[in-house]
Amino acid sequence: MSHATAIIREARYAVSIKAGSHELISDEGLALGGQDAGPSPYELLLASLGSCTVMTMKMYAERKGWPLVSASVKLLFERDGDTAKIRRVLKLEGDLTEEQRARFADIAERTPVTLTLKAGVPIHTKLAW
């Protein structure tokens, strides 16, 4: 089971995060009153989606024995009023056929984090005393 803890203290928007056994910082950029000490919450969301995307493609290539040398993904979170969307652009390097490239694009649409975001996930909140 994945788990994380986020704590904010004196610094205006800097948040100390412990995710599994890893520690990192999230912050808002200067334009939003933060100190840009780490990625913003939406940047962390995009990083999660991006890492899951390329990890899944790497696993698939290894399982199939396909010559994927590297995979990268650029992500952009956009909001237009009440509508939000993520743009994702894949870059694949290696001696891949057009069919293999198309399959990777299809796989990107079905990675675990992609499916979670597309389906939505209930969030249950309670106060601890």
C-alpha positions, 0 to 999 in steps of 0.5 A, spaced: 500 500 500 502 506 498 502 512 503 505 519 504 505 524 510 505 532 508 507 537 514 507 544 513 510 549 519 513 556 519 515 556 511 509 560 508 507 554 503 513 549 503 511 542 505 515 537 508 513 530 505 515 523 506 512 518 501 514 511 503 521 511 505 523 518 501 523 525 503 522 531 499 519 538 499 513 541 495 512 549 495 509 554 490 512 558 486 514 565 487 508 568 483 504 564 488 507 567 494 512 561 495 519 560 495 519 555 489 523 550 494 520 544 490 515 542 485 508 545 486 502 540 488 500 539 480 508 538 478 508 532 483 501 530 480 504 530 473 511 527 475 507 521 478 503 520 471 510 521 467 514 516 472 508 511 471 508 512 464 515 511 462 516 505 467 510 502 464 513 502 457 520 500 460 517 494 463 513 492 457 519 493 452 523 488 457 517 483 457 517 483 449 524 484 448 523 490 444 529 495 443 527 501 447 533 505 448 529 511 452 522 513 453 521 520 455 514 524 456 513 531 457 506 533 461 502 540 461 496 541 466 492 546 463 485 549 466 480 553 462 475 555 467 472 549 471 475 544 465 482 541 467 486 537 462 493 534 462 497 534 455 502 528 454 507 527 449 511 521 448 518 521 445 521 514 444 528 512 442 530 505 439 529 501 433 522 501 433 517 499 428 511 504 427 506 498 430 511 498 436 510 505 437 503 505 436 503 500 441 507 504 446 502 510 445 496 505 447 500 502 453 500 510 455 493 510 456 492 504 460 498 505 465 496 504 473 496 512 474 493 514 468 487 509 469 486 512 476 486 519 474 481 518 468 477 514 473 477 518 479 478 516 486 474 517 492 477 521 498 475 520 505 477 525 510 477 525 517 479 529 523 484 526 528 484 529 535 
